[in-house]
Amino acid sequence: MSASRRTLIAGNWKMNGKSADGVALGAGVAEKMKAAGGTAAFDMLVCPPFTLISKVGEAIAGSGVMLGGQDCHGAESGAHTGDTSAAMLKDLGCDCVIVGHSERRTNHKETDEQVLAKANAAHANGLIAVICIGETEAERDAGKTLDVNGTQVDGSVPATSTAKNTVIAYEPVWAIGTGRTPTNEEVQEVHAFIRAELAKKVGAEEAGAMRILYGGSMKPGNAKDLIALQDVDGGLIGGASLSVDDFWAIGEASS
Ligand code: PGA
């Protein structure tokens, strides 16, 4: 957390919820934001599954809570059965899109090259790209954490990225959904390293202003200490973003 970067609390709902659940969750978060009178000291983003984006968009309209997709294709349109373009997300009112989540990299064998194309597609369509990177447990155990994250920054982040159109999410794969997290010192070390690598890619000024979120088992109980770290500018939250109270509590803990 730094006075010059506004904290972002982002919820990744993953493949959870039917219409009524999504609307209730979106409306609940929007209510909290409205009750804060637009004075919340942090930005909030919800990323529902594709099927719920329209309905959740209506539920949060006018609240200041941002809307995002969980993935997009790198192409503008075409023969890509089952995929969704950045233009389609923009058309639904999205502000942001998550790209390169480790569940996409692992389950769909997405490469840095593909993630880069997705981030470029997001930018071309006026969306903020939330670009995810992070090492596996085996890579951490082998002492390769910084190497892996450096390679992913280099391969997945467009050189034309700015602090306005890009957010980085550092998510150690072994911390996602496991209840385990690195120590605060380990998190800060990786975030500072990522910022230095970003500076090589996009220049020191943009890198200094770019938000780097931590993700992986962030909960109301550990959010305060994590977000207080110098180079941690918020969180990408999975499990705890499915509860209005927990998600809001993470926001409050950050401010
Ligand atoms: P988690 O997921 O908060 O459930 O660990 C984080 C993520 O995958 O973005």
py3Dmol code that shows the C-alpha trace and the ligand (Angstrom):
import py3Dmol

protein = """\
ATOM      1  CA  MET A   1       0.000   0.000   0.000  1.00  0.00           C
ATOM      2  CA  SER A   2       1.270   3.388  -0.933  1.00  0.00           C
ATOM      3  CA  ALA A   3      -0.429   6.771  -0.777  1.00  0.00           C
ATOM      4  CA  SER A   4       0.129   7.190  -4.509  1.00  0.00           C
ATOM      5  CA  ARG A   5      -1.693   4.000  -5.545  1.00  0.00           C
ATOM      6  CA  ARG A   6      -5.395   3.479  -4.834  1.00  0.00           C
ATOM      7  CA  THR A   7      -6.151   0.091  -3.301  1.00  0.00           C
ATOM      8  CA  LEU A   8      -8.154  -2.314  -5.479  1.00  0.00           C
ATOM      9  CA  ILE A   9     -10.169  -5.143  -3.977  1.00  0.00           C
ATOM     10  CA  ALA A  10     -11.128  -7.535  -6.780  1.00  0.00           C
ATOM     11  CA  GLY A  11     -13.431 -10.545  -6.502  1.00  0.00           C
ATOM     12  CA  ASN A  12     -12.962 -13.543  -8.788  1.00  0.00           C
ATOM     13  CA  TRP A  13     -16.155 -15.547  -8.466  1.00  0.00           C
ATOM     14  CA  LYS A  14     -14.809 -18.337 -10.708  1.00  0.00           C
ATOM     15  CA  MET A  15     -17.412 -20.902 -11.851  1.00  0.00           C
ATOM     16  CA  ASN A  16     -19.855 -20.234  -9.042  1.00  0.00           C
ATOM     17  CA  GLY A  17     -23.448 -19.111  -8.851  1.00  0.00           C
ATOM     18  CA  LYS A  18     -26.684 -19.100 -10.779  1.00  0.00           C
ATOM     19  CA  SER A  19     -28.707 -15.979 -11.584  1.00  0.00           C
ATOM     20  CA  ALA A  20     -30.234 -15.408  -8.171  1.00  0.00           C
ATOM     21  CA  ASP A  21     -26.908 -15.967  -6.349  1.00  0.00           C
ATOM     22  CA  GLY A  22     -25.024 -13.573  -8.616  1.00  0.00           C
ATOM     23  CA  VAL A  23     -27.634 -10.855  -8.364  1.00  0.00           C
ATOM     24  CA  ALA A  24     -27.781 -11.176  -4.568  1.00  0.00           C
ATOM     25  CA  LEU A  25     -23.991 -11.080  -4.242  1.00  0.00           C
ATOM     26  CA  GLY A  26     -23.604  -8.146  -6.641  1.00  0.00           C
ATOM     27  CA  ALA A  27     -26.444  -6.221  -5.014  1.00  0.00           C
ATOM     28  CA  GLY A  28     -25.004  -6.900  -1.548  1.00  0.00           C
ATOM     29  CA  VAL A  29     -21.602  -5.506  -2.483  1.00  0.00           C
ATOM     30  CA  ALA A  30     -23.243  -2.521  -4.229  1.00  0.00           C
ATOM     31  CA  GLU A  31     -25.301  -1.805  -1.096  1.00  0.00           C
ATOM     32  CA  LYS A  32     -22.166  -1.687   1.039  1.00  0.00           C
ATOM     33  CA  MET A  33     -20.498   0.632  -1.439  1.00  0.00           C
ATOM     34  CA  LYS A  34     -23.516   2.933  -1.536  1.00  0.00           C
ATOM     35  CA  ALA A  35     -23.730   2.919   2.269  1.00  0.00           C
ATOM     36  CA  ALA A  36     -20.100   4.052   2.316  1.00  0.00           C
ATOM     37  CA  GLY A  37     -21.417   7.059   0.408  1.00  0.00           C
ATOM     38  CA  GLY A  38     -18.927   6.675  -2.395  1.00  0.00           C
ATOM     39  CA  THR A  39     -16.226   7.519   0.098  1.00  0.00           C
ATOM     40  CA  ALA A  40     -14.682   4.072   0.373  1.00  0.00           C
ATOM     41  CA  ALA A  41     -10.932   4.451   0.397  1.00  0.00           C
ATOM     42  CA  PHE A  42     -10.600   1.573  -2.058  1.00  0.00           C
ATOM     43  CA  ASP A  43     -11.880   0.534  -5.490  1.00  0.00           C
ATOM     44  CA  MET A  44     -13.940  -2.623  -5.808  1.00  0.00           C
ATOM     45  CA  LEU A  45     -14.270  -4.970  -8.751  1.00  0.00           C
ATOM     46  CA  VAL A  46     -16.440  -8.065  -9.142  1.00  0.00           C
ATOM     47  CA  CYS A  47     -15.749 -10.656 -11.844  1.00  0.00           C
ATOM     48  CA  PRO A  48     -18.743 -12.993 -12.213  1.00  0.00           C
ATOM     49  CA  PRO A  49     -18.875 -15.932 -14.618  1.00  0.00           C
ATOM     50  CA  PHE A  50     -19.802 -14.911 -18.189  1.00  0.00           C
ATOM     51  CA  THR A  51     -23.412 -16.048 -17.742  1.00  0.00           C
ATOM     52  CA  LEU A  52     -23.997 -13.560 -14.918  1.00  0.00           C
ATOM     53  CA  ILE A  53     -22.183 -10.484 -16.212  1.00  0.00           C
ATOM     54  CA  SER A  54     -25.296  -8.731 -17.583  1.00  0.00           C
ATOM     55  CA  LYS A  55     -27.425  -9.376 -14.538  1.00  0.00           C
ATOM     56  CA  VAL A  56     -24.694  -8.454 -12.072  1.00  0.00           C
ATOM     57  CA  GLY A  57     -24.008  -5.331 -14.128  1.00  0.00           C
ATOM     58  CA  GLU A  58     -27.610  -4.278 -13.553  1.00  0.00           C
ATOM     59  CA  ALA A  59     -27.410  -5.135  -9.855  1.00  0.00           C
ATOM     60  CA  ILE A  60     -24.338  -2.945  -9.268  1.00  0.00           C
ATOM     61  CA  ALA A  61     -25.237  -0.101 -11.659  1.00  0.00           C
ATOM     62  CA  GLY A  62     -24.534   3.327 -10.210  1.00  0.00           C
ATOM     63  CA  SER A  63     -22.754   1.969  -7.115  1.00  0.00           C
ATOM     64  CA  GLY A  64     -19.200   2.612  -8.260  1.00  0.00           C
ATOM     65  CA  VAL A  65     -18.351  -1.106  -8.032  1.00  0.00           C
ATOM     66  CA  MET A  66     -16.545  -2.129 -11.219  1.00  0.00           C
ATOM     67  CA  LEU A  67     -17.475  -5.102 -13.390  1.00  0.00           C
ATOM     68  CA  GLY A  68     -15.101  -7.561 -15.022  1.00  0.00           C
ATOM     69  CA  GLY A  69     -14.831 -10.812 -16.936  1.00  0.00           C
ATOM     70  CA  GLN A  70     -12.622 -13.729 -15.878  1.00  0.00           C
ATOM     71  CA  ASP A  71     -11.001 -14.268 -19.274  1.00  0.00           C
ATOM     72  CA  CYS A  72     -11.203 -13.132 -22.889  1.00  0.00           C
ATOM     73  CA  HIS A  73      -9.919 -14.380 -26.232  1.00  0.00           C
ATOM     74  CA  GLY A  74      -6.950 -12.691 -27.879  1.00  0.00           C
ATOM     75  CA  ALA A  75      -8.781 -12.212 -31.184  1.00  0.00           C
ATOM     76  CA  GLU A  76     -11.444  -9.615 -31.963  1.00  0.00           C
ATOM     77  CA  SER A  77     -13.964 -12.135 -33.322  1.00  0.00           C
ATOM     78  CA  GLY A  78     -14.096 -15.307 -35.390  1.00  0.00           C
ATOM     79  CA  ALA A  79     -14.358 -19.085 -35.284  1.00  0.00           C
ATOM     80  CA  HIS A  80     -13.555 -19.652 -31.593  1.00  0.00           C
ATOM     81  CA  THR A  81     -16.347 -21.832 -30.232  1.00  0.00           C
ATOM     82  CA  GLY A  82     -17.054 -21.211 -26.583  1.00  0.00           C
ATOM     83  CA  ASP A  83     -14.787 -18.185 -26.303  1.00  0.00           C
ATOM     84  CA  THR A  84     -15.635 -14.571 -25.490  1.00  0.00           C
ATOM     85  CA  SER A  85     -13.901 -11.513 -26.939  1.00  0.00           C
ATOM     86  CA  ALA A  86     -12.815  -8.396 -25.079  1.00  0.00           C
ATOM     87  CA  ALA A  87     -15.205  -6.403 -27.303  1.00  0.00           C
ATOM     88  CA  MET A  88     -18.105  -8.561 -26.080  1.00  0.00           C
ATOM     89  CA  LEU A  89     -17.171  -7.903 -22.456  1.00  0.00           C
ATOM     90  CA  LYS A  90     -16.942  -4.191 -23.139  1.00  0.00           C
ATOM     91  CA  ASP A  91     -20.351  -4.353 -24.798  1.00  0.00           C
ATOM     92  CA  LEU A  92     -21.806  -5.853 -21.589  1.00  0.00           C
ATOM     93  CA  GLY A  93     -20.473  -2.928 -19.581  1.00  0.00           C
ATOM     94  CA  CYS A  94     -17.302  -4.496 -18.232  1.00  0.00           C
ATOM     95  CA  ASP A  95     -14.487  -2.236 -17.044  1.00  0.00           C
ATOM     96  CA  CYS A  96     -11.887  -4.970 -16.598  1.00  0.00           C
ATOM     97  CA  VAL A  97     -10.942  -8.524 -17.491  1.00  0.00           C
ATOM     98  CA  ILE A  98      -8.756 -11.023 -15.672  1.00  0.00           C
ATOM     99  CA  VAL A  99      -6.238 -12.709 -17.979  1.00  0.00           C
ATOM    100  CA  GLY A 100      -3.701 -15.447 -17.341  1.00  0.00           C
ATOM    101  CA  HIS A 101      -5.214 -16.784 -14.131  1.00  0.00           C
ATOM    102  CA  SER A 102      -3.286 -19.885 -13.091  1.00  0.00           C
ATOM    103  CA  GLU A 103      -6.429 -21.991 -13.483  1.00  0.00           C
ATOM    104  CA  ARG A 104      -6.460 -20.930 -17.165  1.00  0.00           C
ATOM    105  CA  ARG A 105      -2.710 -21.429 -17.513  1.00  0.00           C
ATOM    106  CA  THR A 106      -2.948 -24.918 -15.973  1.00  0.00           C
ATOM    107  CA  ASN A 107      -6.349 -26.239 -17.066  1.00  0.00           C
ATOM    108  CA  HIS A 108      -6.310 -24.697 -20.543  1.00  0.00           C
ATOM    109  CA  LYS A 109      -2.549 -24.768 -21.098  1.00  0.00           C
ATOM    110  CA  GLU A 110      -2.460 -21.031 -21.741  1.00  0.00           C
ATOM    111  CA  THR A 111       0.994 -19.693 -22.551  1.00  0.00           C
ATOM    112  CA  ASP A 112       2.521 -16.293 -21.818  1.00  0.00           C
ATOM    113  CA  GLU A 113       2.115 -15.537 -25.520  1.00  0.00           C
ATOM    114  CA  GLN A 114      -1.629 -16.144 -25.345  1.00  0.00           C
ATOM    115  CA  VAL A 115      -1.964 -14.138 -22.145  1.00  0.00           C
ATOM    116  CA  LEU A 116      -0.108 -11.279 -23.830  1.00  0.00           C
ATOM    117  CA  ALA A 117      -2.563 -11.405 -26.767  1.00  0.00           C
ATOM    118  CA  LYS A 118      -5.495 -11.350 -24.333  1.00  0.00           C
ATOM    119  CA  ALA A 119      -4.062  -8.354 -22.476  1.00  0.00           C
ATOM    120  CA  ASN A 120      -3.547  -6.547 -25.783  1.00  0.00           C
ATOM    121  CA  ALA A 121      -7.145  -7.345 -26.795  1.00  0.00           C
ATOM    122  CA  ALA A 122      -8.357  -5.967 -23.466  1.00  0.00           C
ATOM    123  CA  HIS A 123      -6.401  -2.747 -23.977  1.00  0.00           C
ATOM    124  CA  ALA A 124      -7.589  -2.368 -27.572  1.00  0.00           C
ATOM    125  CA  ASN A 125     -11.163  -2.510 -26.296  1.00  0.00           C
ATOM    126  CA  GLY A 126     -10.739  -0.064 -23.448  1.00  0.00           C
ATOM    127  CA  LEU A 127     -10.676  -2.675 -20.686  1.00  0.00           C
ATOM    128  CA  ILE A 128      -8.277  -2.796 -17.760  1.00  0.00           C
ATOM    129  CA  ALA A 129      -6.315  -6.059 -17.982  1.00  0.00           C
ATOM    130  CA  VAL A 130      -5.776  -7.776 -14.629  1.00  0.00           C
ATOM    131  CA  ILE A 131      -2.784  -9.923 -15.585  1.00  0.00           C
ATOM    132  CA  CYS A 132      -2.115 -12.864 -13.242  1.00  0.00           C
ATOM    133  CA  ILE A 133       1.283 -14.394 -12.619  1.00  0.00           C
ATOM    134  CA  GLY A 134       2.667 -16.699  -9.941  1.00  0.00           C
ATOM    135  CA  GLU A 135       4.874 -19.701  -9.238  1.00  0.00           C
ATOM    136  CA  THR A 136       3.864 -23.270  -8.437  1.00  0.00           C
ATOM    137  CA  GLU A 137       4.909 -24.934  -5.206  1.00  0.00           C
ATOM    138  CA  ALA A 138       7.551 -27.008  -7.012  1.00  0.00           C
ATOM    139  CA  GLU A 139       9.006 -23.842  -8.527  1.00  0.00           C
ATOM    140  CA  ARG A 140       9.108 -22.149  -5.125  1.00  0.00           C
ATOM    141  CA  ASP A 141      10.732 -25.194  -3.534  1.00  0.00           C
ATOM    142  CA  ALA A 142      13.332 -25.197  -6.295  1.00  0.00           C
ATOM    143  CA  GLY A 143      14.194 -21.550  -5.525  1.00  0.00           C
ATOM    144  CA  LYS A 144      12.796 -20.360  -8.854  1.00  0.00           C
ATOM    145  CA  THR A 145      10.102 -17.975  -7.573  1.00  0.00           C
ATOM    146  CA  LEU A 146      11.677 -14.761  -8.832  1.00  0.00           C
ATOM    147  CA  ASP A 147      12.773 -16.318 -12.131  1.00  0.00           C
ATOM    148  CA  VAL A 148       9.283 -17.627 -12.872  1.00  0.00           C
ATOM    149  CA  ASN A 149       7.548 -14.363 -12.019  1.00  0.00           C
ATOM    150  CA  GLY A 150      10.123 -12.380 -13.983  1.00  0.00           C
ATOM    151  CA  THR A 151       9.599 -14.577 -17.040  1.00  0.00           C
ATOM    152  CA  GLN A 152       5.817 -14.213 -16.760  1.00  0.00           C
ATOM    153  CA  VAL A 153       6.031 -10.427 -16.464  1.00  0.00           C
ATOM    154  CA  ASP A 154       8.291 -10.357 -19.484  1.00  0.00           C
ATOM    155  CA  GLY A 155       6.088 -12.690 -21.538  1.00  0.00           C
ATOM    156  CA  SER A 156       2.560 -11.680 -20.476  1.00  0.00           C
ATOM    157  CA  VAL A 157       2.636  -7.919 -19.943  1.00  0.00           C
ATOM    158  CA  PRO A 158       2.395  -5.712 -23.060  1.00  0.00           C
ATOM    159  CA  ALA A 159       5.246  -3.185 -23.269  1.00  0.00           C
ATOM    160  CA  THR A 160       2.592  -0.559 -23.982  1.00  0.00           C
ATOM    161  CA  SER A 161       0.834  -1.173 -20.634  1.00  0.00           C
ATOM    162  CA  THR A 162       0.132   1.800 -18.418  1.00  0.00           C
ATOM    163  CA  ALA A 163      -0.853   2.130 -14.779  1.00  0.00           C
ATOM    164  CA  LYS A 164      -4.344   3.058 -15.998  1.00  0.00           C
ATOM    165  CA  ASN A 165      -5.001   0.075 -18.230  1.00  0.00           C
ATOM    166  CA  THR A 166      -3.160  -2.661 -16.355  1.00  0.00           C
ATOM    167  CA  VAL A 167      -3.196  -4.280 -12.937  1.00  0.00           C
ATOM    168  CA  ILE A 168      -0.877  -7.163 -12.029  1.00  0.00           C
ATOM    169  CA  ALA A 169      -2.042  -9.928  -9.689  1.00  0.00           C
ATOM    170  CA  TYR A 170       0.676 -11.977  -8.023  1.00  0.00           C
ATOM    171  CA  GLU A 171      -0.920 -15.272  -7.085  1.00  0.00           C
ATOM    172  CA  PRO A 172       1.337 -18.077  -5.862  1.00  0.00           C
ATOM    173  CA  VAL A 173      -0.425 -21.107  -7.357  1.00  0.00           C
ATOM    174  CA  TRP A 174       0.057 -23.107  -4.144  1.00  0.00           C
ATOM    175  CA  ALA A 175      -1.736 -20.425  -2.102  1.00  0.00           C
ATOM    176  CA  ILE A 176      -4.919 -20.395  -4.199  1.00  0.00           C
ATOM    177  CA  GLY A 177      -7.826 -21.950  -2.345  1.00  0.00           C
ATOM    178  CA  THR A 178      -5.515 -23.749   0.084  1.00  0.00           C
ATOM    179  CA  GLY A 179      -5.625 -21.485   3.130  1.00  0.00           C
ATOM    180  CA  ARG A 180      -1.828 -21.187   2.896  1.00  0.00           C
ATOM    181  CA  THR A 181      -0.006 -17.966   2.113  1.00  0.00           C
ATOM    182  CA  PRO A 182       3.624 -16.930   1.856  1.00  0.00           C
ATOM    183  CA  THR A 183       4.948 -14.903   4.782  1.00  0.00           C
ATOM    184  CA  ASN A 184       4.479 -11.154   4.574  1.00  0.00           C
ATOM    185  CA  GLU A 185       8.215 -10.784   3.921  1.00  0.00           C
ATOM    186  CA  GLU A 186       8.046 -13.258   1.042  1.00  0.00           C
ATOM    187  CA  VAL A 187       5.052 -11.449  -0.460  1.00  0.00           C
ATOM    188  CA  GLN A 188       6.764  -8.058  -0.250  1.00  0.00           C
ATOM    189  CA  GLU A 189       9.958  -9.483  -1.755  1.00  0.00           C
ATOM    190  CA  VAL A 190       8.112 -10.824  -4.798  1.00  0.00           C
ATOM    191  CA  HIS A 191       5.998  -7.672  -5.239  1.00  0.00           C
ATOM    192  CA  ALA A 192       9.068  -5.413  -5.109  1.00  0.00           C
ATOM    193  CA  PHE A 193      10.778  -7.691  -7.622  1.00  0.00           C
ATOM    194  CA  ILE A 194       7.737  -7.620  -9.926  1.00  0.00           C
ATOM    195  CA  ARG A 195       7.673  -3.813  -9.777  1.00  0.00           C
ATOM    196  CA  ALA A 196      11.351  -3.695 -10.714  1.00  0.00           C
ATOM    197  CA  GLU A 197      10.742  -6.075 -13.635  1.00  0.00           C
ATOM    198  CA  LEU A 198       7.749  -3.987 -14.719  1.00  0.00           C
ATOM    199  CA  ALA A 199       9.970  -0.906 -14.712  1.00  0.00           C
ATOM    200  CA  LYS A 200      12.200  -2.605 -17.296  1.00  0.00           C
ATOM    201  CA  LYS A 201       9.156  -3.358 -19.407  1.00  0.00           C
ATOM    202  CA  VAL A 202       6.981  -0.235 -19.146  1.00  0.00           C
ATOM    203  CA  GLY A 203       9.292   2.353 -17.599  1.00  0.00           C
ATOM    204  CA  ALA A 204       9.802   3.389 -13.997  1.00  0.00           C
ATOM    205  CA  GLU A 205       6.995   5.925 -13.908  1.00  0.00           C
ATOM    206  CA  GLU A 206       4.226   3.563 -15.055  1.00  0.00           C
ATOM    207  CA  ALA A 207       5.633   0.710 -12.952  1.00  0.00           C
ATOM    208  CA  GLY A 208       5.668   2.948  -9.898  1.00  0.00           C
ATOM    209  CA  ALA A 209       2.010   3.828 -10.382  1.00  0.00           C
ATOM    210  CA  MET A 210       0.799   0.355 -11.444  1.00  0.00           C
ATOM    211  CA  ARG A 211      -1.223  -1.627  -8.942  1.00  0.00           C
ATOM    212  CA  ILE A 212       0.102  -5.059  -7.978  1.00  0.00           C
ATOM    213  CA  LEU A 213      -2.488  -7.159  -6.144  1.00  0.00           C
ATOM    214  CA  TYR A 214      -1.790 -10.171  -3.989  1.00  0.00           C
ATOM    215  CA  GLY A 215      -4.039 -13.210  -4.497  1.00  0.00           C
ATOM    216  CA  GLY A 216      -4.220 -16.612  -2.825  1.00  0.00           C
ATOM    217  CA  SER A 217      -6.228 -17.316   0.328  1.00  0.00           C
ATOM    218  CA  MET A 218      -6.719 -13.658   1.189  1.00  0.00           C
ATOM    219  CA  LYS A 219      -9.331 -13.421   3.952  1.00  0.00           C
ATOM    220  CA  PRO A 220     -10.590 -10.735   6.344  1.00  0.00           C
ATOM    221  CA  GLY A 221      -8.097 -12.045   8.916  1.00  0.00           C
ATOM    222  CA  ASN A 222      -4.913 -11.656   6.864  1.00  0.00           C
ATOM    223  CA  ALA A 223      -5.864  -8.844   4.454  1.00  0.00           C
ATOM    224  CA  LYS A 224      -4.791  -5.961   6.675  1.00  0.00           C
ATOM    225  CA  ASP A 225      -1.210  -7.138   7.086  1.00  0.00           C
ATOM    226  CA  LEU A 226      -0.854  -8.146   3.441  1.00  0.00           C
ATOM    227  CA  ILE A 227      -2.238  -4.915   2.008  1.00  0.00           C
ATOM    228  CA  ALA A 228      -0.153  -2.853   4.437  1.00  0.00           C
ATOM    229  CA  LEU A 229       2.988  -4.115   2.666  1.00  0.00           C
ATOM    230  CA  GLN A 230       4.705  -1.402   0.638  1.00  0.00           C
ATOM    231  CA  ASP A 231       4.251  -2.951  -2.806  1.00  0.00           C
ATOM    232  CA  VAL A 232       0.880  -4.671  -2.284  1.00  0.00           C
ATOM    233  CA  ASP A 233      -1.931  -2.536  -3.681  1.00  0.00           C
ATOM    234  CA  GLY A 234      -4.945  -4.696  -2.944  1.00  0.00           C
ATOM    235  CA  GLY A 235      -6.153  -8.229  -3.435  1.00  0.00           C
ATOM    236  CA  LEU A 236      -7.579 -10.641  -5.993  1.00  0.00           C
ATOM    237  CA  ILE A 237      -9.919 -12.701  -3.918  1.00  0.00           C
ATOM    238  CA  GLY A 238     -11.552 -15.996  -4.837  1.00  0.00           C
ATOM    239  CA  GLY A 239     -13.347 -17.902  -2.062  1.00  0.00           C
ATOM    240  CA  ALA A 240     -13.860 -14.959   0.284  1.00  0.00           C
ATOM    241  CA  SER A 241     -15.365 -12.848  -2.524  1.00  0.00           C
ATOM    242  CA  LEU A 242     -18.425 -15.126  -2.530  1.00  0.00           C
ATOM    243  CA  SER A 243     -19.524 -13.675   0.814  1.00  0.00           C
ATOM    244  CA  VAL A 244     -20.628 -10.028   0.843  1.00  0.00           C
ATOM    245  CA  ASP A 245     -19.507  -9.620   4.450  1.00  0.00           C
ATOM    246  CA  ASP A 246     -16.079 -11.209   3.984  1.00  0.00           C
ATOM    247  CA  PHE A 247     -15.420  -9.352   0.731  1.00  0.00           C
ATOM    248  CA  TRP A 248     -16.393  -6.017   2.258  1.00  0.00           C
ATOM    249  CA  ALA A 249     -14.410  -6.764   5.418  1.00  0.00           C
ATOM    250  CA  ILE A 250     -11.303  -7.256   3.265  1.00  0.00           C
ATOM    251  CA  GLY A 251     -11.901  -3.829   1.761  1.00  0.00           C
ATOM    252  CA  GLU A 252     -12.329  -2.265   5.173  1.00  0.00           C
ATOM    253  CA  ALA A 253      -9.252  -4.018   6.516  1.00  0.00           C
ATOM    254  CA  SER A 254      -7.267  -2.397   3.721  1.00  0.00           C
ATOM    255  CA  SER A 255      -8.213   1.157   4.604  1.00  0.00           C
TER     256      SER A 255
END
"""
ligand_1 = """\
9
PGA
P -8.653 -17.807 -3.326
O -8.477 -17.584 -4.916
O -8.861 -16.451 -2.714
O -9.853 -18.689 -3.201
O -7.390 -18.462 -2.853
C -7.757 -16.500 -5.416
C -7.761 -16.527 -6.922
O -7.661 -17.615 -7.516
O -7.863 -15.473 -7.578
"""
view = py3Dmol.view(width=600, height=400)
view.addModel(protein, "pdb")
view.setStyle({"model": 0}, {"cartoon": {"style": "trace"}})
view.addModel(ligand_1, "xyz")
view.setStyle({"model": 1}, {"stick": {}})
view.zoomTo()
view.show()
